[in-house]
Every structure is written in C-alpha cells, then in structure tokens.
Amino acid sequence: GAVVSQHPSRVICKSGTSVKIECRSLDFQATTMFWYRQFPKKSLMLMATSNEGSKATYEQGVEKDKFLINHASLTLSTLTVTSAHPEDSSFYICSARDPGLAGNNEQFFGPGTRLTVL
Amino acid sequence: AQSVAQPEDQVNVAEGNPLTVKCTYSVSGNPYLFWYVQYPNRGLQFLLKYITGDNLVKGSYGFEAEFNKSQTSFHLKKPSALVSDSALYFCAVRPRGYNKLIFGAGTRLAVHP
C-alpha cells in the first residue's frame, strides 16, 4: 500500500524559533497533500491543502504567514511553523492522495509529528 | 453545513463481545465514507471505505461497516472485540467532487479483558 512518512517524529523547540516538518510520499507521486493539526483527545483539523507547483489553500482561520507550506516536488511537502509559540504545540499529521489508484478516493496518512514549543 | 457526528466519546466493550462505533453524517449527495483508527502518538490507519455497492463493507483487522442511506449512517462493527482493538476511531466523509475529508470527533474504544 501507499506509504507516507513524516520527519521529524518529535521536535522540541524554543519559543520564537521556526520548525520545519517534512511529509514524503514514499512509493507514489502525490500532487495533493494535506496538513492537519490534532489537539489532545480531539479530532483532526484540516489546516491546508498543499498543491504541487502552486500555492497552498488554507482553511479559514489558519494563518498563512504562520504556517508556511511548500510543495516543491511530487513526493515532498513541508510545513514550517514560523516564530513558534507554546500554543503551537500540537500533533501535526500530513496525508496524501495517490492519483494512480483507481477511484482516487483514499488519503494515506503519515505517522505524525509531535511539536512542543517551550 | 456539512458535518460528521460520532455521538459517543467512548465505547467500552468486554473482550469477545461484539462492538459498534456509531457514525452519522450530514453531507449532500452520495459521499465517500471512511473509517480510520489511531493508536497513541501515531498517524491514522485506514480501516475501510464505502464507495458504492453492497451496504456492508469489510475492512482490515476483522472490522466491517454498514452503510444506511436513509439514516445517513455508517456504523463500524466487529463481531468479537480484542483488547488490541483499543484505540481512537475516526469516521470521515469526502463529498464527491471535493478533495477534503470531513472528520468526526472520534470515539475512543476501550476493550476490557
């Protein structure tokens, strides 16, 4: 099956610094990737849709300048949390769709990145 | 507004008993329906999906789900629960023609020995 990886799996940073999280599709090319944020014991909140070769589409209420998304290739999307603050601490999950799969219905999720901002 | 409801925050089941995790949705048209499972500090794992056809869908790890169009429900079931099934379960819907998944709030399943 399609595999999506994330790096790092866990990161701790100081307030005011920037953190980059990578999402890779390992065995397929993903023209579209998605970034979610999950609070403890809560559902996933879609932050943005990352489109290869074009600007990301952000959900309402998500700060574009705070959460920078770059989809530089068909297998890599990055989320950069700029000037991180403790309230940005969360579990960030990416997913990708495999356009080569029949029906193209399913999203494959990465293992998540735990961000802790001190 | 389009939404997915998982009315139970937690479901408790004894090992060996059948389990049901409920999901209803409010989405126009005939959406794609999904169930995912999440273990602590992990991403989501796909369990099963309904696209069209037979209302009973079989998925991974012995799980199945029943689609009911009139009730707009897609309840997750398993005939005999295992302790290892204890996890967080998410129902999700993708309206046809849209890229995005709409998630329910999640239901924590606790299977007791």
Interface residues (C-beta under 8 A of the other chain):
Chain A: V4 Q6 T32 F34 K41 K42 S43 L44 L46 T49 F91 I93 S95 R97 G103 N105 E106 Q107 F108 F109 G110 P111 G112 R114
Chain B: Y32 F34 Y36 N41 R42 G43 L44 Q45 F46 K49 I51 F90 R94 N99 K100 L101 F103 G104 A105 G106 R108
